[in-house]
C-alpha cells in the first residue's frame, strides 16, 4: 500500500476568513503572540502498492482535490505502508 | 517569526464521510487504485519570534484547534521565518 500525503494551502494573497476567525479566537483566549493563521487541508490517500499512481497524483490534485486558481498543493509519497 | 505547522487528523476508527466522498469521486473519475482517503486539517500559525509559545501549542490544539475526543494532532515548529 502506498500512502500519499497531500497538503493543500491557499495561495499567498488569497484572503483566508477561516484562518482570520481562528486567529481571532486564539487572541481572545489570550494567545496574543499569534499574528496570523492560515488554514489548509491535509489528505491521506491509500493506494494499491502496484499502482503506478505517481503520475496521476498531479492530475487528481488539479482536477478534484485542489482549486489551482486559489490553492497550492504539495504531496509526498510513502511506500510499503501497512494500513 | 515562528511558524507552527499543525496537522489535525481523525483518529483511527472514526468514520470519515468527507474522505469517503472524495474516494468515491476519485474512483468515478477512473482512479481505481485509490483504496481509502482520510481528510484532515492543516494549519500554519505565525507567532512572534520572542514568544515562548511552544508550551502553549499543546493547549491551543486541545482547547480550540482540534477535538481531542475524535482527532489527533501533531505539530512542528520552524524558527526564524520571514513572512
Backbone of each chain as nested JSON, in Angstrom:
{
  "chains": [
    {"id": "A", "residues": [
      {"number": 1, "name": "UNK", "atoms": {"N": [0.851, -1.195, 0.0], "CA": [0.0, 0.0, 0.0], "C": [0.888, 1.247, 0.0]}},
      {"number": 2, "name": "UNK", "atoms": {"N": [0.568, 2.174, -0.866], "CA": [1.274, 3.463, -0.855], "C": [0.418, 4.491, -0.136]}},
      {"number": 3, "name": "UNK", "atoms": {"N": [1.085, 5.333, 0.627], "CA": [0.369, 6.405, 1.313], "C": [0.809, 7.727, 0.7]}},
      {"number": 4, "name": "UNK", "atoms": {"N": [-0.164, 8.473, 0.209], "CA": [0.15, 9.769, -0.391], "C": [-0.375, 10.855, 0.529]}},
      {"number": 5, "name": "UNK", "atoms": {"N": [0.519, 11.709, 0.96], "CA": [0.125, 12.793, 1.859], "C": [0.09, 14.099, 1.076]}},
      {"number": 6, "name": "UNK", "atoms": {"N": [-1.087, 14.702, 1.025], "CA": [-1.276, 15.907, 0.211], "C": [-1.592, 17.099, 1.112]}},
      {"number": 7, "name": "UNK", "atoms": {"N": [-0.848, 18.184, 0.906], "CA": [-1.119, 19.44, 1.604], "C": [-1.703, 20.426, 0.62]}},
      {"number": 8, "name": "UNK", "atoms": {"N": [-2.85, 20.959, 0.946], "CA": [-3.466, 21.973, 0.087], "C": [-3.567, 23.261, 0.888]}},
      {"number": 9, "name": "UNK", "atoms": {"N": [-2.948, 24.303, 0.37], "CA": [-2.955, 25.587, 1.09], "C": [-3.398, 26.698, 0.152]}},
      {"number": 10, "name": "UNK", "atoms": {"N": [-3.978, 27.719, 0.728], "CA": [-4.368, 28.881, -0.069], "C": [-3.126, 29.605, -0.567]}},
      {"number": 11, "name": "UNK", "atoms": {"N": [-3.194, 30.107, -1.781], "CA": [-2.072, 30.871, -2.312], "C": [-1.885, 32.153, -1.515]}},
      {"number": 12, "name": "UNK", "atoms": {"N": [-0.644, 32.639, -1.522], "CA": [-0.366, 33.906, -0.84], "C": [-1.217, 34.995, -1.451]}},
      {"number": 13, "name": "UNK", "atoms": {"N": [-1.764, 35.837, -0.612], "CA": [-2.568, 36.947, -1.114], "C": [-4.044, 36.636, -1.169]}},
      {"number": 14, "name": "UNK", "atoms": {"N": [-4.38, 35.341, -1.115], "CA": [-5.792, 34.969, -1.098], "C": [-6.305, 35.086, 0.339]}},
      {"number": 15, "name": "UNK", "atoms": {"N": [-7.401, 35.791, 0.488], "CA": [-7.985, 36.007, 1.809], "C": [-8.402, 34.685, 2.449]}},
      {"number": 16, "name": "UNK", "atoms": {"N": [-8.139, 34.541, 3.75], "CA": [-8.468, 33.305, 4.457], "C": [-9.36, 33.628, 5.665]}},
      {"number": 17, "name": "UNK", "atoms": {"N": [-10.666, 33.756, 5.445], "CA": [-11.572, 34.127, 6.538], "C": [-11.589, 33.107, 7.678]}},
      {"number": 18, "name": "UNK", "atoms": {"N": [-11.433, 31.825, 7.327], "CA": [-11.4, 30.785, 8.356], "C": [-10.172, 30.962, 9.252]}},
      {"number": 19, "name": "UNK", "atoms": {"N": [-9.039, 31.244, 8.627], "CA": [-7.82, 31.497, 9.385], "C": [-7.957, 32.726, 10.27]}},
      {"number": 20, "name": "UNK", "atoms": {"N": [-8.566, 33.776, 9.722], "CA": [-8.792, 35.007, 10.485], "C": [-9.661, 34.718, 11.714]}},
      {"number": 21, "name": "UNK", "atoms": {"N": [-10.683, 33.885, 11.535], "CA": [-11.576, 33.54, 12.647], "C": [-10.816, 32.769, 13.722]}},
      {"number": 22, "name": "UNK", "atoms": {"N": [-9.993, 31.819, 13.296], "CA": [-9.198, 31.034, 14.251], "C": [-8.239, 31.952, 15.0]}},
      {"number": 23, "name": "UNK", "atoms": {"N": [-7.605, 32.855, 14.252], "CA": [-6.663, 33.788, 14.89], "C": [-7.382, 34.65, 15.92]}},
      {"number": 24, "name": "UNK", "atoms": {"N": [-8.547, 35.158, 15.557], "CA": [-9.342, 35.963, 16.482], "C": [-9.675, 35.196, 17.75]}},
      {"number": 25, "name": "UNK", "atoms": {"N": [-10.077, 33.942, 17.581], "CA": [-10.418, 33.114, 18.74], "C": [-9.206, 32.875, 19.623]}},
      {"number": 26, "name": "UNK", "atoms": {"N": [-8.066, 32.584, 19.003], "CA": [-6.845, 32.341, 19.785], "C": [-6.461, 33.593, 20.566]}},
      {"number": 27, "name": "UNK", "atoms": {"N": [-6.547, 34.753, 19.916], "CA": [-6.226, 36.01, 20.597], "C": [-7.187, 36.257, 21.761]}},
      {"number": 28, "name": "UNK", "atoms": {"N": [-8.458, 35.988, 21.525], "CA": [-9.461, 36.16, 22.579], "C": [-9.162, 35.248, 23.774]}},
      {"number": 29, "name": "UNK", "atoms": {"N": [-8.662, 34.048, 23.478], "CA": [-8.326, 33.104, 24.547], "C": [-7.034, 33.488, 25.276]}},
      {"number": 30, "name": "UNK", "atoms": {"N": [-6.376, 34.536, 24.795], "CA": [-5.184, 35.014, 25.488], "C": [-3.876, 34.7, 24.781]}},
      {"number": 31, "name": "UNK", "atoms": {"N": [-3.941, 34.044, 23.642], "CA": [-2.708, 33.739, 22.902], "C": [-2.419, 34.896, 21.949]}},
      {"number": 32, "name": "UNK", "atoms": {"N": [-1.898, 35.973, 22.526], "CA": [-1.742, 37.218, 21.772], "C": [-0.567, 37.185, 20.799]}},
      {"number": 33, "name": "UNK", "atoms": {"N": [0.34, 36.245, 21.003], "CA": [1.523, 36.184, 20.156], "C": [1.189, 35.697, 18.743]}},
      {"number": 34, "name": "UNK", "atoms": {"N": [0.016, 35.103, 18.584], "CA": [-0.366, 34.574, 17.278], "C": [-0.736, 35.728, 16.347]}},
      {"number": 35, "name": "UNK", "atoms": {"N": [0.063, 35.899, 15.299], "CA": [-0.081, 37.038, 14.388], "C": [-0.94, 36.713, 13.172]}},
      {"number": 36, "name": "UNK", "atoms": {"N": [-0.833, 35.491, 12.723], "CA": [-1.594, 35.115, 11.532], "C": [-1.834, 33.614, 11.54]}},
      {"number": 37, "name": "UNK", "atoms": {"N": [-2.976, 33.219, 11.029], "CA": [-3.291, 31.794, 10.889], "C": [-3.775, 31.554, 9.468]}},
      {"number": 38, "name": "UNK", "atoms": {"N": [-3.238, 30.509, 8.855], "CA": [-3.714, 30.096, 7.526], "C": [-4.193, 28.659, 7.67]}},
      {"number": 39, "name": "UNK", "atoms": {"N": [-5.399, 28.406, 7.2], "CA": [-5.968, 27.066, 7.321], "C": [-5.959, 26.381, 5.959]}},
      {"number": 40, "name": "UNK", "atoms": {"N": [-5.472, 25.17, 5.947], "CA": [-5.442, 24.404, 4.705], "C": [-6.023, 23.024, 4.919]}},
      {"number": 41, "name": "UNK", "atoms": {"N": [-5.865, 22.194, 3.911], "CA": [-6.356, 20.831, 4.014], "C": [-5.199, 19.853, 3.971]}},
      {"number": 42, "name": "UNK", "atoms": {"N": [-5.413, 18.727, 4.597], "CA": [-4.412, 17.668, 4.587], "C": [-5.137, 16.363, 4.279]}},
      {"number": 43, "name": "UNK", "atoms": {"N": [-4.699, 15.677, 3.253], "CA": [-5.359, 14.427, 2.882], "C": [-4.361, 13.294, 2.831]}},
      {"number": 44, "name": "UNK", "atoms": {"N": [-4.826, 12.135, 3.256], "CA": [-4.033, 10.92, 3.123], "C": [-4.766, 9.979, 2.18]}},
      {"number": 45, "name": "UNK", "atoms": {"N": [-4.096, 9.613, 1.102], "CA": [-4.67, 8.664, 0.15], "C": [-3.923, 7.342, 0.274]}},
      {"number": 46, "name": "UNK", "atoms": {"N": [-4.652, 6.26, 0.398], "CA": [-4.036, 4.936, 0.406], "C": [-4.324, 4.267, -0.93]}},
      {"number": 47, "name": "UNK", "atoms": {"N": [-3.267, 3.966, -1.676], "CA": [-3.455, 3.367, -2.995], "C": [-2.709, 2.039, -3.079]}},
      {"number": 48, "name": "UNK", "atoms": {"N": [-3.148, 1.203, -4.006], "CA": [-2.536, -0.113, -4.182], "C": [-1.049, 0.007, -4.465]}},
      {"number": 49, "name": "UNK", "atoms": {"N": [-0.268, -0.885, -3.862], "CA": [1.187, -0.835, -3.976], "C": [1.645, -0.932, -5.432]}},
      {"number": 50, "name": "UNK", "atoms": {"N": [0.953, -1.75, -6.213], "CA": [1.376, -1.979, -7.591], "C": [1.065, -0.79, -8.502]}},
      {"number": 51, "name": "UNK", "atoms": {"N": [0.1, -0.004, -8.08], "CA": [-0.362, 1.077, -8.949], "C": [0.72, 2.124, -9.189]}},
      {"number": 52, "name": "UNK", "atoms": {"N": [0.935, 2.456, -10.452], "CA": [1.898, 3.498, -10.809], "C": [1.164, 4.837, -10.766]}},
      {"number": 53, "name": "UNK", "atoms": {"N": [0.866, 5.241, -9.554], "CA": [-0.065, 6.357, -9.36], "C": [0.629, 7.714, -9.345]}},
      {"number": 54, "name": "UNK", "atoms": {"N": [1.949, 7.705, -9.16], "CA": [2.647, 8.992, -9.011], "C": [2.273, 10.008, -10.09]}},
      {"number": 55, "name": "UNK", "atoms": {"N": [2.23, 9.55, -11.328], "CA": [1.954, 10.477, -12.426], "C": [0.51, 10.978, -12.4]}},
      {"number": 56, "name": "UNK", "atoms": {"N": [-0.346, 10.212, -11.702], "CA": [-1.751, 10.597, -11.664], "C": [-2.077, 11.553, -10.511]}},
      {"number": 57, "name": "UNK", "atoms": {"N": [-1.172, 11.636, -9.543], "CA": [-1.468, 12.459, -8.366], "C": [-1.65, 13.917, -8.765]}},
      {"number": 58, "name": "UNK", "atoms": {"N": [-0.712, 14.377, -9.582], "CA": [-0.751, 15.772, -10.072], "C": [-2.133, 16.061, -10.678]}},
      {"number": 59, "name": "UNK", "atoms": {"N": [-2.566, 15.121, -11.478], "CA": [-3.864, 15.173, -12.151], "C": [-5.029, 15.223, -11.161]}},
      {"number": 60, "name": "UNK", "atoms": {"N": [-4.993, 14.327, -10.179], "CA": [-6.055, 14.264, -9.166], "C": [-6.142, 15.576, -8.407]}},
      {"number": 61, "name": "UNK", "atoms": {"N": [-4.966, 16.12, -8.06], "CA": [-4.942, 17.377, -7.31], "C": [-5.546, 18.499, -8.144]}},
      {"number": 62, "name": "UNK", "atoms": {"N": [-5.116, 18.582, -9.393], "CA": [-5.545, 19.695, -10.244], "C": [-7.018, 19.583, -10.618]}},
      {"number": 63, "name": "UNK", "atoms": {"N": [-7.5, 18.353, -10.774], "CA": [-8.873, 18.157, -11.238], "C": [-9.905, 18.187, -10.124]}},
      {"number": 64, "name": "UNK", "atoms": {"N": [-9.56, 17.582, -8.987], "CA": [-10.591, 17.379, -7.968], "C": [-10.22, 17.908, -6.586]}},
      {"number": 65, "name": "UNK", "atoms": {"N": [-8.999, 17.617, -6.149], "CA": [-8.7, 17.837, -4.733], "C": [-8.433, 19.299, -4.394]}},
      {"number": 66, "name": "UNK", "atoms": {"N": [-7.798, 20.011, -5.324], "CA": [-7.493, 21.418, -5.057], "C": [-8.099, 22.294, -6.15]}},
      {"number": 67, "name": "UNK", "atoms": {"N": [-8.207, 23.554, -5.854], "CA": [-8.609, 24.54, -6.848], "C": [-7.365, 25.327, -7.235]}},
      {"number": 68, "name": "UNK", "atoms": {"N": [-6.76, 24.992, -8.382], "CA": [-5.456, 25.568, -8.729], "C": [-5.479, 27.081, -8.91]}},
      {"number": 69, "name": "UNK", "atoms": {"N": [-6.662, 27.657, -9.038], "CA": [-6.738, 29.115, -9.179], "C": [-6.338, 29.802, -7.866]}},
      {"number": 70, "name": "UNK", "atoms": {"N": [-6.782, 29.25, -6.749], "CA": [-6.513, 29.914, -5.473], "C": [-5.694, 29.06, -4.499]}},
      {"number": 71, "name": "UNK", "atoms": {"N": [-5.44, 27.813, -4.866], "CA": [-4.743, 26.931, -3.924], "C": [-3.464, 26.322, -4.511]}},
      {"number": 72, "name": "UNK", "atoms": {"N": [-2.5, 26.12, -3.64], "CA": [-1.295, 25.375, -3.986], "C": [-1.406, 23.981, -3.402]}},
      {"number": 73, "name": "UNK", "atoms": {"N": [-0.753, 23.015, -4.027], "CA": [-0.723, 21.689, -3.423], "C": [0.677, 21.104, -3.498]}},
      {"number": 74, "name": "UNK", "atoms": {"N": [0.955, 20.285, -2.512], "CA": [2.244, 19.601, -2.405], "C": [1.954, 18.19, -1.958]}},
      {"number": 75, "name": "UNK", "atoms": {"N": [2.739, 17.236, -2.388], "CA": [2.492, 15.881, -1.901], "C": [3.786, 15.12, -1.696]}},
      {"number": 76, "name": "UNK", "atoms": {"N": [3.711, 14.152, -0.794], "CA": [4.816, 13.231, -0.587], "C": [4.249, 11.813, -0.617]}},
      {"number": 77, "name": "UNK", "atoms": {"N": [5.056, 10.894, -1.101], "CA": [4.604, 9.511, -1.223], "C": [5.423, 8.625, -0.293]}},
      {"number": 78, "name": "UNK", "atoms": {"N": [4.758, 7.784, 0.447], "CA": [5.424, 6.835, 1.34], "C": [5.049, 5.444, 0.835]}},
      {"number": 79, "name": "UNK", "atoms": {"N": [6.077, 4.626, 0.552], "CA": [5.774, 3.303, 0.0], "C": [5.778, 2.236, 1.09]}},
      {"number": 80, "name": "UNK", "atoms": {"N": [5.157, 1.121, 0.78], "CA": [5.188, -0.022, 1.694], "C": [4.489, 0.214, 3.014]}},
      {"number": 81, "name": "UNK", "atoms": {"N": [3.4, 0.946, 2.983], "CA": [2.655, 1.219, 4.2], "C": [1.651, 0.099, 4.451]}},
      {"number": 82, "name": "UNK", "atoms": {"N": [1.623, -0.404, 5.689], "CA": [0.548, -1.332, 6.048], "C": [-0.511, -0.531, 6.761]}},
      {"number": 83, "name": "UNK", "atoms": {"N": [-1.7, -0.644, 6.271], "CA": [-2.773, 0.225, 6.762], "C": [-3.258, -0.15, 8.138]}}
    ]},
    {"id": "B", "residues": [
      {"number": 1, "name": "UNK", "atoms": {"N": [9.937, 35.606, 13.505], "CA": [8.613, 34.984, 13.419], "C": [8.773, 33.445, 13.461]}},
      {"number": 2, "name": "UNK", "atoms": {"N": [7.992, 32.819, 14.296], "CA": [7.971, 31.355, 14.305], "C": [6.789, 30.861, 13.506]}},
      {"number": 3, "name": "UNK", "atoms": {"N": [6.997, 29.775, 12.775], "CA": [5.905, 29.184, 12.015], "C": [5.595, 27.824, 12.638]}},
      {"number": 4, "name": "UNK", "atoms": {"N": [4.362, 27.657, 13.042], "CA": [3.953, 26.389, 13.63], "C": [3.032, 25.685, 12.658]}},
      {"number": 5, "name": "UNK", "atoms": {"N": [3.421, 24.491, 12.265], "CA": [2.615, 23.721, 11.327], "C": [1.886, 22.618, 12.078]}},
      {"number": 6, "name": "UNK", "atoms": {"N": [0.57, 22.66, 12.028], "CA": [-0.242, 21.718, 12.794], "C": [-1.034, 20.82, 11.861]}},
      {"number": 7, "name": "UNK", "atoms": {"N": [-0.929, 19.52, 12.097], "CA": [-1.728, 18.544, 11.354], "C": [-2.791, 17.981, 12.282]}},
      {"number": 8, "name": "UNK", "atoms": {"N": [-4.026, 18.066, 11.869], "CA": [-5.118, 17.503, 12.658], "C": [-5.784, 16.418, 11.826]}},
      {"number": 9, "name": "UNK", "atoms": {"N": [-5.778, 15.209, 12.363], "CA": [-6.369, 14.084, 11.626], "C": [-7.372, 13.355, 12.506]}},
      {"number": 10, "name": "UNK", "atoms": {"N": [-8.328, 12.729, 11.874], "CA": [-9.299, 11.923, 12.614], "C": [-8.603, 10.7, 13.186]}},
      {"number": 11, "name": "UNK", "atoms": {"N": [-8.987, 10.316, 14.387], "CA": [-8.433, 9.097, 14.982], "C": [-8.847, 7.884, 14.167]}},
      {"number": 12, "name": "UNK", "atoms": {"N": [-7.999, 6.853, 14.257], "CA": [-8.32, 5.609, 13.571], "C": [-9.646, 5.073, 14.085]}},
      {"number": 13, "name": "UNK", "atoms": {"N": [-10.471, 4.609, 13.188], "CA": [-11.745, 4.038, 13.605], "C": [-12.88, 5.039, 13.561]}},
      {"number": 14, "name": "UNK", "atoms": {"N": [-12.533, 6.328, 13.513], "CA": [-13.583, 7.345, 13.402], "C": [-13.978, 7.468, 11.926]}},
      {"number": 15, "name": "UNK", "atoms": {"N": [-15.264, 7.384, 11.699], "CA": [-15.783, 7.452, 10.331], "C": [-15.452, 8.796, 9.687]}},
      {"number": 16, "name": "UNK", "atoms": {"N": [-15.075, 8.766, 8.413], "CA": [-14.705, 9.987, 7.708], "C": [-15.547, 10.122, 6.432]}},
      {"number": 17, "name": "UNK", "atoms": {"N": [-16.754, 10.668, 6.553], "CA": [-17.645, 10.763, 5.387], "C": [-17.066, 11.637, 4.275]}},
      {"number": 18, "name": "UNK", "atoms": {"N": [-16.329, 12.682, 4.653], "CA": [-15.723, 13.551, 3.644], "C": [-14.679, 12.78, 2.831]}},
      {"number": 19, "name": "UNK", "atoms": {"N": [-13.886, 11.991, 3.553], "CA": [-12.897, 11.151, 2.881], "C": [-13.556, 10.127, 1.965]}},
      {"number": 20, "name": "UNK", "atoms": {"N": [-14.63, 9.544, 2.445], "CA": [-15.365, 8.564, 1.647], "C": [-15.886, 9.208, 0.354]}},
      {"number": 21, "name": "UNK", "atoms": {"N": [-16.395, 10.436, 0.474], "CA": [-16.92, 11.151, -0.694], "C": [-15.804, 11.43, -1.699]}},
      {"number": 22, "name": "UNK", "atoms": {"N": [-14.649, 11.855, -1.19], "CA": [-13.511, 12.131, -2.071], "C": [-13.068, 10.85, -2.765]}},
      {"number": 23, "name": "UNK", "atoms": {"N": [-13.015, 9.756, -1.995], "CA": [-12.606, 8.476, -2.577], "C": [-13.581, 8.055, -3.673]}},
      {"number": 24, "name": "UNK", "atoms": {"N": [-14.863, 8.203, -3.4], "CA": [-15.88, 7.858, -4.399], "C": [-15.71, 8.672, -5.67]}},
      {"number": 25, "name": "UNK", "atoms": {"N": [-15.444, 9.965, -5.51], "CA": [-15.263, 10.83, -6.677], "C": [-14.025, 10.429, -7.468]}},
      {"number": 26, "name": "UNK", "atoms": {"N": [-12.929, 10.136, -6.757], "CA": [-11.696, 9.731, -7.445], "C": [-11.915, 8.441, -8.219]}},
      {"number": 27, "name": "UNK", "atoms": {"N": [-12.607, 7.482, -7.589], "CA": [-12.884, 6.219, -8.272], "C": [-13.753, 6.447, -9.506]}},
      {"number": 28, "name": "UNK", "atoms": {"N": [-14.752, 7.318, -9.369], "CA": [-15.626, 7.633, -10.503], "C": [-14.838, 8.263, -11.647]}},
      {"number": 29, "name": "UNK", "atoms": {"N": [-13.838, 9.069, -11.287], "CA": [-13.008, 9.703, -12.316], "C": [-12.013, 8.717, -12.944]}},
      {"number": 30, "name": "UNK", "atoms": {"N": [-11.977, 7.49, -12.458], "CA": [-11.121, 6.477, -13.069], "C": [-9.887, 6.119, -12.259]}},
      {"number": 31, "name": "UNK", "atoms": {"N": [-9.707, 6.748, -11.116], "CA": [-8.542, 6.426, -10.281], "C": [-8.927, 5.29, -9.327]}},
      {"number": 32, "name": "UNK", "atoms": {"N": [-8.946, 4.097, -9.892], "CA": [-9.466, 2.951, -9.148], "C": [-8.499, 2.431, -8.091]}},
      {"number": 33, "name": "UNK", "atoms": {"N": [-7.243, 2.806, -8.204], "CA": [-6.254, 2.299, -7.264], "C": [-6.414, 2.907, -5.873]}},
      {"number": 34, "name": "UNK", "atoms": {"N": [-7.145, 4.001, -5.795], "CA": [-7.33, 4.674, -4.505], "C": [-8.283, 3.854, -3.634]}},
      {"number": 35, "name": "UNK", "atoms": {"N": [-7.742, 3.344, -2.522], "CA": [-8.49, 2.437, -1.649], "C": [-9.172, 3.146, -0.489]}},
      {"number": 36, "name": "UNK", "atoms": {"N": [-8.511, 4.182, -0.006], "CA": [-9.078, 4.911, 1.123], "C": [-8.553, 6.337, 1.133]}},
      {"number": 37, "name": "UNK", "atoms": {"N": [-9.397, 7.245, 1.564], "CA": [-8.98, 8.64, 1.703], "C": [-9.385, 9.114, 3.096]}},
      {"number": 38, "name": "UNK", "atoms": {"N": [-8.454, 9.785, 3.759], "CA": [-8.759, 10.4, 5.055], "C": [-8.469, 11.885, 4.919]}},
      {"number": 39, "name": "UNK", "atoms": {"N": [-9.43, 12.704, 5.293], "CA": [-9.26, 14.149, 5.158], "C": [-9.01, 14.764, 6.53]}},
      {"number": 40, "name": "UNK", "atoms": {"N": [-8.003, 15.582, 6.616], "CA": [-7.695, 16.261, 7.863], "C": [-7.506, 17.744, 7.631]}},
      {"number": 41, "name": "UNK", "atoms": {"N": [-7.031, 18.414, 8.663], "CA": [-6.793, 19.842, 8.545], "C": [-5.311, 20.128, 8.692]}},
      {"number": 42, "name": "UNK", "atoms": {"N": [-4.903, 21.207, 8.084], "CA": [-3.508, 21.64, 8.182], "C": [-3.523, 23.137, 8.465]}},
      {"number": 43, "name": "UNK", "atoms": {"N": [-2.891, 23.531, 9.538], "CA": [-2.878, 24.955, 9.877], "C": [-1.459, 25.464, 10.023]}},
      {"number": 44, "name": "UNK", "atoms": {"N": [-1.257, 26.68, 9.596], "CA": [0.019, 27.361, 9.803], "C": [-0.233, 28.562, 10.701]}},
      {"number": 45, "name": "UNK", "atoms": {"N": [0.455, 28.575, 11.838], "CA": [0.338, 29.703, 12.763], "C": [1.648, 30.484, 12.725]}},
      {"number": 46, "name": "UNK", "atoms": {"N": [1.546, 31.78, 12.568], "CA": [2.735, 32.63, 12.624], "C": [2.72, 33.378, 13.954]}},
      {"number": 47, "name": "UNK", "atoms": {"N": [3.717, 33.147, 14.766], "CA": [3.75, 33.79, 16.084], "C": [5.038, 34.57, 16.252]}},
      {"number": 48, "name": "UNK", "atoms": {"N": [4.998, 35.531, 17.154], "CA": [6.158, 36.39, 17.399], "C": [7.372, 35.558, 17.8]}},
      {"number": 49, "name": "UNK", "atoms": {"N": [8.515, 35.921, 17.271], "CA": [9.757, 35.18, 17.496], "C": [10.084, 35.072, 18.978]}},
      {"number": 50, "name": "UNK", "atoms": {"N": [9.834, 36.145, 19.717], "CA": [10.219, 36.167, 21.128], "C": [9.289, 35.312, 21.991]}},
      {"number": 51, "name": "UNK", "atoms": {"N": [8.104, 35.084, 21.492], "CA": [7.108, 34.388, 22.312], "C": [7.533, 32.955, 22.62]}},
      {"number": 52, "name": "UNK", "atoms": {"N": [7.439, 32.588, 23.875], "CA": [7.736, 31.223, 24.293], "C": [6.457, 30.407, 24.155]}},
      {"number": 53, "name": "UNK", "atoms": {"N": [6.107, 30.169, 22.919], "CA": [4.773, 29.655, 22.619], "C": [4.707, 28.133, 22.639]}},
      {"number": 54, "name": "UNK", "atoms": {"N": [5.874, 27.486, 22.558], "CA": [5.869, 26.024, 22.437], "C": [4.967, 25.345, 23.461]}},
      {"number": 55, "name": "UNK", "atoms": {"N": [5.067, 25.808, 24.704], "CA": [4.285, 25.157, 25.754], "C": [2.793, 25.425, 25.611]}},
      {"number": 56, "name": "UNK", "atoms": {"N": [2.467, 26.478, 24.874], "CA": [1.061, 26.828, 24.713], "C": [0.399, 26.124, 23.525]}},
      {"number": 57, "name": "UNK", "atoms": {"N": [1.217, 25.584, 22.636], "CA": [0.645, 24.988, 21.422], "C": [-0.253, 23.808, 21.772]}},
      {"number": 58, "name": "UNK", "atoms": {"N": [0.268, 22.958, 22.639], "CA": [-0.469, 21.777, 23.097], "C": [-1.862, 22.205, 23.589]}},
      {"number": 59, "name": "UNK", "atoms": {"N": [-1.845, 23.266, 24.377], "CA": [-3.05, 23.855, 24.945], "C": [-4.012, 24.371, 23.88]}},
      {"number": 60, "name": "UNK", "atoms": {"N": [-3.47, 25.104, 22.914], "CA": [-4.286, 25.663, 21.833], "C": [-4.944, 24.552, 21.038]}},
      {"number": 61, "name": "UNK", "atoms": {"N": [-4.164, 23.499, 20.765], "CA": [-4.702, 22.368, 19.994], "C": [-5.835, 21.707, 20.765]}},
      {"number": 62, "name": "UNK", "atoms": {"N": [-5.603, 21.441, 22.048], "CA": [-6.587, 20.701, 22.845], "C": [-7.833, 21.526, 23.111]}},
      {"number": 63, "name": "UNK", "atoms": {"N": [-7.656, 22.842, 23.252], "CA": [-8.784, 23.694, 23.62], "C": [-9.61, 24.153, 22.433]}},
      {"number": 64, "name": "UNK", "atoms": {"N": [-8.925, 24.483, 21.33], "CA": [-9.649, 25.145, 20.244], "C": [-9.492, 24.476, 18.885]}},
      {"number": 65, "name": "UNK", "atoms": {"N": [-8.25, 24.139, 18.546], "CA": [-7.995, 23.761, 17.156], "C": [-8.465, 22.354, 16.81]}},
      {"number": 66, "name": "UNK", "atoms": {"N": [-8.325, 21.443, 17.759], "CA": [-8.728, 20.06, 17.496], "C": [-9.759, 19.624, 18.519]}},
      {"number": 67, "name": "UNK", "atoms": {"N": [-10.451, 18.571, 18.198], "CA": [-11.355, 17.934, 19.144], "C": [-10.688, 16.64, 19.61]}},
      {"number": 68, "name": "UNK", "atoms": {"N": [-10.072, 16.655, 20.797], "CA": [-9.252, 15.518, 21.223], "C": [-10.028, 14.211, 21.381]}},
      {"number": 69, "name": "UNK", "atoms": {"N": [-11.344, 14.29, 21.403], "CA": [-12.134, 13.066, 21.513], "C": [-12.035, 12.235, 20.225]}},
      {"number": 70, "name": "UNK", "atoms": {"N": [-12.066, 12.924, 19.086], "CA": [-12.053, 12.183, 17.819], "C": [-10.853, 12.508, 16.933]}},
      {"number": 71, "name": "UNK", "atoms": {"N": [-10.053, 13.489, 17.343], "CA": [-8.945, 13.899, 16.469], "C": [-7.588, 13.81, 17.16]}},
      {"number": 72, "name": "UNK", "atoms": {"N": [-6.586, 13.488, 16.356], "CA": [-5.198, 13.558, 16.811], "C": [-4.561, 14.822, 16.25]}},
      {"number": 73, "name": "UNK", "atoms": {"N": [-3.566, 15.354, 16.947], "CA": [-2.842, 16.479, 16.367], "C": [-1.35, 16.312, 16.55]}},
      {"number": 74, "name": "UNK", "atoms": {"N": [-0.635, 16.861, 15.607], "CA": [0.822, 16.835, 15.596], "C": [1.292, 18.202, 15.153]}},
      {"number": 75, "name": "UNK", "atoms": {"N": [2.412, 18.651, 15.669], "CA": [2.893, 19.947, 15.19], "C": [4.406, 19.985, 15.102]}},
      {"number": 76, "name": "UNK", "atoms": {"N": [4.89, 20.841, 14.218], "CA": [6.315, 21.108, 14.104], "C": [6.508, 22.617, 14.118]}},
      {"number": 77, "name": "UNK", "atoms": {"N": [7.62, 23.038, 14.687], "CA": [7.896, 24.465, 14.798], "C": [9.115, 24.811, 13.951]}},
      {"number": 78, "name": "UNK", "atoms": {"N": [8.988, 25.863, 13.172], "CA": [10.098, 26.343, 12.359], "C": [10.422, 27.748, 12.853]}},
      {"number": 79, "name": "UNK", "atoms": {"N": [11.68, 27.969, 13.214], "CA": [12.03, 29.284, 13.768], "C": [12.64, 30.188, 12.704]}},
      {"number": 80, "name": "UNK", "atoms": {"N": [12.618, 31.468, 12.993], "CA": [13.266, 32.445, 12.109], "C": [12.648, 32.558, 10.743]}},
      {"number": 81, "name": "UNK", "atoms": {"N": [11.336, 32.451, 10.692], "CA": [10.644, 32.544, 9.403], "C": [10.342, 34.007, 9.103]}},
      {"number": 82, "name": "UNK", "atoms": {"N": [10.642, 34.438, 7.882], "CA": [10.189, 35.77, 7.466], "C": [8.935, 35.57, 6.649]}},
      {"number": 83, "name": "UNK", "atoms": {"N": [7.916, 36.268, 7.068], "CA": [6.594, 36.017, 6.49], "C": [6.458, 36.558, 5.073]}}
    ]}
  ]
}
